[in-house]
Amino acid sequence: MPQSSAPAGAVASSNPAASQVEPPPDAEGGRTAERVSRPLPSGSIEVIAGSMFSGKTEELIRRVKRAVFARQRIQAFKPRIDDRYDKTRIVSHSAATEGNGKTIEAVAVATSESLEQRVDDETQIVAIDEAQFFDRGIVDVAQRLADRGIRVIVAGLDQDYLGRPFYPMPELMAVAEQVTKVRAVCTVCGAEASRSQRLISDAGTVLVGGSESYEARCRSCFEPREIVR
C-alpha cells in the first residue's frame, strides 16, 4: 500500500514529457526544418464530495486500487485529526462496520504544508481523504501538485452540519477538472440524502464522528439548527 517515503506499486511506464508534432508544410510544399514540441497535460484534480455515509471514501479507495493495478506510484494522505478507525489508514465507514477490506495505507498530516513536503518526486497520484479538515492552503497545494503533472484525488464533505458549504471543499470543487457528487440514503424517509444531520450537542463546525454523531438526511428531513451545548 502507499507509503510516504516509498509509494507502493511498481513503476509504470512513464508518459513522454512532450509529443513531437509534425509542422505544417511551408509555402513551397516542404516541411520546416524544426519539429514543434508541445507538452502533454497530465496533472489534474478530481473531487469526490457528498454527505456522511455517501461512499466518498469508498470511491477514493476504488480509484486508488485501480491505479495500484496499473502499477502507478501513489501516496495517500489523511488529516491527523481524523483517527476514528485507524491512525495511519484510510478506512471507509463500511469497512469499519462490516470489515470488508476497503482500506488503504496513508500518512496522517496536520497541515497542507506538511502534506506537500511529503510528496515524492516520482509520485504519480496523490489521494487525500477528508479534505474538509485541512486548512484552506490545501487548495493551492492541490493546484501545485496538478501543475507538476500529478493526478490529485480528493474526497470530503461538501456541507457542514448546518448545510453550509464546508470550506475548503467548495474551492477545491471550483478548480477541479472532475467533480463527483455521491449520495447516501436518508435515515428518516429512505430518499437520496445529501446532508449530514448532527445528533449530539456540540456547536463546533469540526466534530469528527461516525454513526453515533451523525446520520444522513435528505433536504426535506434535514433540520439545520444550531445545537446548544
Protein Blocks (a to p, Z undefined) as FASTA:
>chain_A
ZZfklcghiddddddfbdcddddddfkopacfbdcdddddfbdcddddddehklmmmmmm
mmmmmmmmnopacdddddfklmmlomkbccdfklmmnonopacdddddfbfklmmmmpcf
klmbdcdehkllpcfklmmmmmmmmmnopacdddddfbdfkopacdfklmmmmmpmbdcd
dddddfklopacfbdcdfbdcfbfbdcddfklgccddfklpccddddZZ
